[in-house]
Amino acid sequence: MQSKDRTINSLSAVLRALASMKLTVVCLLLLVIIVFWGTLYQADYGLYQAQQKFFYSWVFFIFGFIPFPGTVLVMVILTLNLISSLFYRIGFKLSNIGNAITHLGLIILLFGGGLTFFFSVESTLMLVEGQARNRSEARDRWEVALWTESGEQKDIYALDVQDIQRTRITEIPELGIHLSRIDYFPNSTAVFQKSHEKRIFLNGSGVGAIRPAKPAMEASENIAGITLDIDAGTRELKLLLYGGDRNSTRIDHNGKTIFFKLRKKQYLLPISVKLRDVTAKKYPNSEIVKSYASIVEIDDGQGGKRDVRISMNKPLRYSNLTFFQSGYHKTPQGIEYSYFQVVKNSGRLLPYVSSLFIFVGLVIHFIVMFFCRRKQNTDTETIK
């Protein structure tokens, strides 16, 4: 019995500490500092590096050794603070129901932000007029693609580079090969090999080695490189794959030709998107593009086709995907390209639900306060 009481008292003490208003103020001050600091950092190191260090981290280090809480850690603590406040300080009394609903809306908002941060997927879809595609491409994630060809048919296998480890062998039984990673560099430079030099690695473009490079200011500008050990049964091979290669690297095994290529990670879309037309408006007497829009044909693969206009302020929403018009390019030959940012976000509706809860909660809170104040004034006049 005493053990149970101690557990309850300990839990109550934790909730009391988490529900502290002082903790709320500290979290908000930390967020102000991180946003200000991250904005200054972005000017010198770029948006991607600022995001990774300040906004996508649990903890980062000042001068390389002094720990400082990152945005993720602060937001997790702030969410626990709101949940504890809801149960410990506010409660669910009828007089506090509006306040409780408002806090619940804030919790849903933070929970939705967490879902977006941990589980959303962003990719890019680039189309030239008349082209149709059903795959988008990651900005900063890479994969090793392997395939065999039979006429016009390709059997493709794709492995995320993060899943290829040094200490664990990855098996592809359909091709009869095993592979493991030797080295991987998120950003690299290629060293081309002279014809008379002895080749250590196989590469389809003559790259003899890769060297690690400083991360670019924009993640999309990084060019990855990876070296692999390939166990093809009776022989072992070493492959070098460079993200900037135009050519694939090939080996012959079991009467088949297997092609290897390091490419940006690709995501299969539930629809095919065809670019029918892209238009751009420019500022008067200038070549600077003011706005652009695309007319695309959406094909769901089941006979359903329709034309949709996507502009800078009017994205296309399909299931849990959102297609944003993010770029436009026209070559000197007059060929026009359109770029779309594709965002997969299962929690995209939660901010709307949260806003509804906050609005309803505030309305109820003000109504309750109005009647409480009115009753208080009536009681005061009665006493007089």
C-alpha positions as CSV (number, residue, x, y, z in Angstrom):
1,M,0.0,0.0,0.0
2,Q,2.8,2.4,0.9
3,S,4.6,1.5,-2.3
4,K,1.5,2.4,-4.3
5,D,1.2,5.7,-2.4
6,R,4.8,6.5,-3.1
7,T,4.3,5.8,-6.8
8,I,1.2,8.1,-6.9
9,N,3.0,10.8,-5.0
10,S,6.0,10.6,-7.4
11,L,3.7,10.8,-10.4
12,S,1.9,13.7,-8.9
13,A,5.2,15.5,-8.3
14,V,6.3,14.9,-11.9
15,L,3.0,16.2,-13.3
16,R,3.2,19.2,-11.0
17,A,6.7,20.0,-12.3
18,L,5.7,19.5,-15.9
19,A,2.6,21.6,-15.5
20,S,4.6,24.6,-14.2
21,M,4.0,27.9,-15.9
22,K,7.7,28.7,-15.3
23,L,8.5,25.7,-17.6
24,T,6.2,27.1,-20.3
25,V,7.9,30.5,-20.1
26,V,11.4,28.8,-20.3
27,C,10.3,26.8,-23.4
28,L,9.0,29.9,-25.2
29,L,12.1,31.8,-24.4
30,L,14.3,29.0,-25.7
31,L,12.2,28.9,-28.9
32,V,12.7,32.7,-29.4
33,I,16.5,32.2,-29.0
34,I,16.7,29.2,-31.3
35,V,14.7,31.0,-34.1
36,F,16.7,34.2,-33.8
37,W,20.0,32.2,-33.7
38,G,19.0,29.9,-36.6
39,T,18.0,32.9,-38.8
40,L,21.4,34.5,-38.4
41,Y,23.1,31.1,-39.0
42,Q,21.1,30.6,-42.2
43,A,22.7,33.7,-43.7
44,D,26.2,32.2,-43.6
45,Y,25.5,28.5,-43.9
46,G,22.2,28.2,-45.8
47,L,18.7,27.0,-45.0
48,Y,19.5,23.3,-45.0
49,Q,22.4,23.5,-42.5
50,A,20.4,25.8,-40.2
51,Q,17.4,23.4,-40.2
52,Q,19.6,20.4,-39.4
53,K,21.5,22.1,-36.6
54,F,18.8,24.2,-34.9
55,F,15.3,23.0,-36.0
56,Y,15.6,19.3,-36.7
57,S,17.8,18.4,-33.7
58,W,17.2,17.3,-30.2
59,V,20.4,18.8,-28.9
60,F,23.2,20.8,-30.6
61,F,26.6,21.9,-29.2
62,I,27.9,25.4,-28.8
63,F,31.7,25.6,-29.6
64,G,31.5,21.9,-30.3
65,F,31.1,20.8,-26.6
66,I,28.5,22.9,-24.7
67,P,25.0,21.2,-25.1
68,F,22.0,23.4,-25.9
69,P,18.4,22.1,-26.4
70,G,17.3,21.9,-30.1
71,T,13.8,22.7,-31.3
72,V,12.6,19.1,-31.3
73,L,13.5,18.6,-27.6
74,V,11.9,22.0,-26.6
75,M,8.7,21.2,-28.5
76,V,8.4,17.7,-26.9
77,I,8.8,19.3,-23.4
78,L,6.2,22.0,-24.3
79,T,3.7,19.3,-25.4
80,L,4.2,17.4,-22.2
81,N,3.8,20.8,-20.3
82,L,0.4,21.4,-22.0
83,I,-0.8,17.9,-21.4
84,S,0.2,18.0,-17.7
85,S,-1.4,21.5,-17.4
86,L,-4.7,20.1,-18.8
87,F,-4.9,17.4,-16.3
88,Y,-3.2,18.9,-13.2
89,R,-3.9,22.7,-13.3
90,I,-7.0,23.1,-15.5
91,G,-9.0,19.9,-15.1
92,F,-12.3,19.2,-16.7
93,K,-14.7,21.1,-14.5
94,L,-17.7,22.7,-16.2
95,S,-16.4,26.2,-15.3
96,N,-13.1,25.4,-17.1
97,I,-14.4,23.5,-20.1
98,G,-13.6,26.3,-22.6
99,N,-10.0,26.6,-21.3
100,A,-9.7,22.8,-21.4
101,I,-10.9,22.6,-25.0
102,T,-8.5,25.4,-26.0
103,H,-5.6,23.6,-24.4
104,L,-6.7,20.4,-26.2
105,G,-6.6,22.3,-29.5
106,L,-3.0,23.4,-28.8
107,I,-2.0,19.8,-28.0
108,I,-3.5,18.6,-31.3
109,L,-1.6,21.4,-33.1
110,L,1.7,20.3,-31.5
111,F,0.9,16.6,-32.1
112,G,0.2,17.4,-35.8
113,G,3.5,19.2,-36.0
114,G,5.2,16.1,-34.6
115,L,3.5,13.9,-37.2
116,T,4.6,16.2,-39.9
117,F,8.2,16.3,-38.6
118,F,8.7,12.6,-38.1
119,F,6.6,11.1,-40.9
120,S,6.1,13.5,-43.7
121,V,8.0,12.9,-47.0
122,E,9.0,15.7,-49.3
123,S,10.1,15.1,-52.9
124,T,10.4,16.8,-56.3
125,L,8.6,16.1,-59.6
126,M,10.2,17.7,-62.7
127,L,8.3,17.6,-66.0
128,V,8.9,19.0,-69.5
129,E,5.9,19.9,-71.5
130,G,4.2,16.7,-72.9
131,Q,6.0,14.4,-70.3
132,A,4.1,12.2,-67.9
133,R,5.6,10.6,-64.8
134,N,4.4,8.6,-61.8
135,R,7.5,8.9,-59.7
136,S,8.9,11.8,-57.7
137,E,12.5,12.2,-56.5
138,A,14.0,13.0,-53.1
139,R,16.0,16.2,-52.6
140,D,18.6,14.8,-50.3
141,R,18.2,11.0,-50.0
142,W,19.9,8.5,-52.3
143,E,19.4,4.9,-53.3
144,V,21.3,2.2,-55.1
145,A,19.3,1.0,-58.1
146,L,19.9,-2.4,-59.6
147,W,18.2,-3.8,-62.7
148,T,18.3,-6.3,-65.5
149,E,16.9,-5.7,-68.9
150,S,15.0,-8.0,-71.2
151,G,14.0,-6.1,-74.4
152,E,12.2,-3.0,-73.2
153,Q,11.3,-4.5,-69.8
154,K,13.4,-3.6,-66.7
155,D,13.3,-5.4,-63.4
156,I,14.4,-2.8,-60.9
157,Y,15.5,-3.2,-57.3
158,A,16.1,-0.1,-55.2
159,L,18.0,0.0,-51.9
160,D,18.1,3.0,-49.6
161,V,21.8,3.8,-48.9
162,Q,21.0,4.0,-45.2
163,D,19.9,0.4,-45.3
164,I,23.2,-0.8,-46.8
165,Q,25.6,-1.3,-43.9
166,R,29.2,-2.3,-43.4
167,T,28.6,-4.9,-40.8
168,R,25.4,-6.4,-42.4
169,I,25.2,-8.1,-45.8
170,T,22.2,-7.3,-47.9
171,E,21.0,-10.2,-50.1
172,I,19.1,-9.9,-53.4
173,P,18.1,-13.5,-54.0
174,E,16.4,-12.8,-57.3
175,L,19.8,-11.7,-58.7
176,G,21.9,-14.1,-56.7
177,I,24.2,-11.4,-55.2
178,H,25.2,-10.2,-51.8
179,L,26.4,-6.7,-51.1
180,S,27.8,-4.6,-48.2
181,R,29.0,-1.0,-47.9
182,I,32.7,0.0,-47.8
183,D,32.3,3.8,-47.7
184,Y,29.5,6.3,-48.1
185,F,29.8,10.1,-48.4
186,P,26.6,12.3,-48.4
187,N,28.6,14.8,-50.5
188,S,31.6,13.8,-52.5
189,T,33.9,14.7,-55.4
190,A,35.0,12.3,-58.1
191,V,38.6,11.5,-59.0
192,F,38.9,10.2,-62.5
193,Q,41.4,7.4,-63.2
194,K,43.9,7.5,-65.9
195,S,43.8,4.6,-68.4
196,H,47.2,3.1,-67.4
197,E,46.4,3.1,-63.7
198,K,45.3,-0.1,-62.0
199,R,41.6,-0.2,-61.3
200,I,40.5,-1.1,-57.8
201,F,36.8,-0.3,-58.3
202,L,34.5,-0.9,-61.2
203,N,32.8,2.2,-62.5
204,G,31.0,2.9,-65.7
205,S,32.3,6.4,-66.2
206,G,36.0,6.0,-65.3
207,V,35.8,7.3,-61.8
208,G,38.7,5.8,-59.8
209,A,38.0,7.2,-56.3
210,I,35.6,9.5,-54.4
211,R,36.6,12.0,-51.7
212,P,34.4,13.4,-49.0
213,A,33.4,17.0,-49.6
214,K,32.0,19.8,-47.3
215,P,28.2,19.7,-47.3
216,A,26.6,22.2,-49.7
217,M,24.5,25.1,-48.4
218,E,21.5,23.5,-50.1
219,A,20.9,19.7,-49.6
220,S,19.8,19.3,-53.3
221,E,23.3,20.3,-54.4
222,N,25.1,17.5,-52.6
223,I,26.3,14.6,-54.8
224,A,26.7,11.4,-52.9
225,G,29.2,8.6,-53.5
226,I,29.3,5.0,-52.3
227,T,31.7,2.1,-52.6
228,L,30.4,-1.5,-52.4
229,D,31.6,-5.0,-51.9
230,I,29.7,-7.4,-54.2
231,D,29.7,-11.1,-53.6
232,A,28.6,-12.7,-56.9
233,G,29.0,-16.3,-55.9
234,T,32.3,-17.4,-57.5
235,R,33.9,-13.9,-57.4
236,E,34.0,-10.8,-55.3
237,L,33.9,-7.3,-56.9
238,K,34.3,-3.8,-55.7
239,L,32.0,-1.2,-57.2
240,L,32.2,2.6,-57.0
241,L,29.0,4.5,-57.6
242,Y,28.9,8.3,-57.9
243,G,25.7,10.3,-57.9
244,G,27.0,12.5,-60.7
245,D,27.5,9.6,-63.1
246,R,25.5,9.6,-66.3
247,N,26.4,6.0,-67.0
248,S,25.5,2.9,-65.0
249,T,28.0,0.4,-63.9
250,R,27.4,-3.2,-65.2
251,I,28.5,-6.7,-64.2
252,D,27.8,-10.1,-65.8
253,H,26.5,-12.7,-63.5
254,N,24.7,-16.0,-64.1
255,G,24.1,-15.2,-67.7
256,K,22.6,-11.9,-66.9
257,T,23.9,-8.3,-67.1
258,I,23.2,-6.4,-63.9
259,F,23.3,-2.6,-64.0
260,F,24.1,-0.5,-60.9
261,K,23.4,3.2,-60.4
262,L,23.4,5.6,-57.5
263,R,20.5,8.0,-57.9
264,K,18.2,10.2,-55.8
265,K,15.6,8.1,-54.0
266,Q,12.4,7.8,-55.9
267,Y,8.8,7.5,-54.6
268,L,6.0,5.8,-56.5
269,L,3.0,8.1,-56.9
270,P,-0.6,6.7,-56.9
271,I,-1.3,8.9,-60.0
272,S,0.5,9.7,-63.2
273,V,1.0,13.5,-63.8
274,K,1.4,14.8,-67.4
275,L,2.4,18.4,-68.0
276,R,0.2,19.8,-70.7
277,D,1.2,23.5,-70.5
278,V,3.2,25.8,-68.3
279,T,3.0,29.6,-68.4
280,A,5.0,32.3,-66.7
281,K,4.4,35.9,-66.1
282,K,7.3,38.4,-65.9
283,Y,7.7,41.8,-64.4
284,P,7.2,44.6,-66.9
285,N,10.4,45.4,-68.9
286,S,12.2,42.5,-67.1
287,E,13.2,38.9,-67.6
288,I,12.5,38.1,-63.9
289,V,9.6,35.7,-63.5
290,K,6.8,37.0,-61.4
291,S,4.6,33.9,-61.2
292,Y,4.0,30.6,-63.1
293,A,1.3,28.0,-63.4
294,S,0.9,24.6,-64.9
295,I,-1.9,22.7,-66.6
296,V,-1.5,19.0,-65.8
297,E,-3.4,15.9,-66.6
298,I,-4.1,13.6,-63.7
299,D,-4.5,9.8,-64.5
300,D,-5.4,7.5,-61.6
301,G,-4.8,4.4,-63.7
302,Q,-8.4,3.3,-63.5
303,G,-9.8,5.3,-66.4
304,G,-10.2,8.6,-64.5
305,K,-8.4,11.5,-66.2
306,R,-8.9,15.2,-65.5
307,D,-7.0,18.4,-66.1
308,V,-6.0,20.5,-63.1
309,R,-4.3,23.9,-62.9
310,I,-1.5,24.2,-60.3
311,S,-0.2,27.7,-59.5
312,M,2.1,29.2,-56.9
313,N,-0.8,29.8,-54.5
314,K,-3.1,26.9,-55.5
315,P,-1.6,23.5,-54.9
316,L,-3.2,20.2,-56.0
317,R,-4.3,17.9,-53.2
318,Y,-4.8,14.2,-53.9
319,S,-5.3,11.8,-51.0
320,N,-2.5,12.6,-48.5
321,L,-0.3,14.2,-51.2
322,T,0.0,17.9,-52.0
323,F,1.6,19.1,-55.2
324,F,3.0,22.7,-54.9
325,Q,4.2,24.7,-58.0
326,S,7.8,25.3,-56.9
327,G,9.8,26.2,-60.0
328,Y,9.9,27.1,-63.7
329,H,12.8,27.0,-66.2
330,K,13.0,27.7,-69.9
331,T,16.1,26.7,-71.9
332,P,17.6,28.8,-74.7
333,Q,16.0,26.4,-77.1
334,G,12.6,27.3,-75.8
335,I,12.0,24.0,-73.9
336,E,9.9,24.7,-70.7
337,Y,10.2,22.8,-67.5
338,S,7.9,22.8,-64.5
339,Y,9.0,21.8,-61.0
340,F,6.6,20.6,-58.3
341,Q,7.2,19.9,-54.6
342,V,5.4,16.8,-53.6
343,V,4.6,16.5,-49.9
344,K,3.2,13.4,-48.3
345,N,1.7,14.4,-44.9
346,S,-0.8,12.1,-43.1
347,G,-1.4,14.8,-40.4
348,R,-2.2,17.7,-42.8
349,L,-5.8,18.0,-41.5
350,L,-4.8,18.2,-37.8
351,P,-4.0,22.0,-37.9
352,Y,-7.6,22.6,-39.2
353,V,-9.0,20.4,-36.4
354,S,-6.8,22.2,-33.9
355,S,-8.0,25.6,-35.1
356,L,-11.6,24.5,-34.7
357,F,-11.0,23.3,-31.1
358,I,-9.2,26.5,-30.2
359,F,-11.9,28.7,-31.6
360,V,-14.7,26.7,-29.9
361,G,-12.8,26.6,-26.7
362,L,-12.2,30.4,-26.6
363,V,-15.9,31.1,-27.5
364,I,-17.1,28.9,-24.7
365,H,-14.5,30.3,-22.3
366,F,-15.7,33.9,-23.0
367,I,-19.3,33.0,-22.7
368,V,-18.7,31.2,-19.3
369,M,-16.7,34.2,-18.1
370,F,-19.5,36.6,-19.2
371,F,-22.2,34.8,-17.2
372,C,-19.9,34.3,-14.2
373,R,-19.1,38.0,-14.1
374,R,-22.8,38.8,-14.6
375,K,-23.8,36.5,-11.8
376,Q,-21.0,38.0,-9.6
377,N,-22.4,41.6,-10.2
378,T,-25.9,40.4,-9.5
379,D,-24.9,38.8,-6.2
380,T,-23.0,42.0,-5.2
381,E,-26.1,44.2,-5.9
382,T,-28.3,41.8,-3.9
383,I,-26.0,42.1,-0.9
384,K,-26.1,45.9,-1.1
